[in-house]
Amino acid sequence: MSMNFGKTIKDIRLERQETLHQLSMGTDIDMTLLSKFERDVRFPTDDQLKRISNYLGIPEFYSGVARTTTLSFRIAYIGVPG
């Protein structure tokens, strides 16, 4: 299953009842940048993706991550409610 990367991050964060500030502190990624990821305005580097995946406890599947021609970022994940 795959879905919009930004929506995935935001949905998991909200399900965990966490703020962007908490996600920022847990990943050492600026809050403003995380907000841009959630809105699909910017896309994380591989290192940032790894830190977000580790913090949120979602599998990191680089093979399941692809940038489409429209630069829509998508991530495949398992075990995260949709």
Long-range contacts (C-beta under 8 A, 24 or more apart in sequence): 1-76, 1-77, 1-78, 1-82, 2-64, 2-74, 2-75, 2-76, 2-77, 3-74, 3-75, 3-82, 4-40, 4-72, 4-73, 4-74, 5-37, 5-40, 5-43, 5-65, 5-73, 5-74, 5-75, 6-37, 6-38, 6-39, 6-40, 6-73, 7-38, 8-58, 8-75, 8-77, 8-80, 9-34, 9-37, 9-38, 9-52, 9-56, 10-38, 11-82, 12-56, 12-58, 12-80, 13-38, 13-56, 15-81, 16-56, 23-52, 23-55, 23-56, 26-55, 27-51, 27-52, 27-55, 40-72, 40-73, 43-67, 43-71, 43-73, 44-73, 49-75
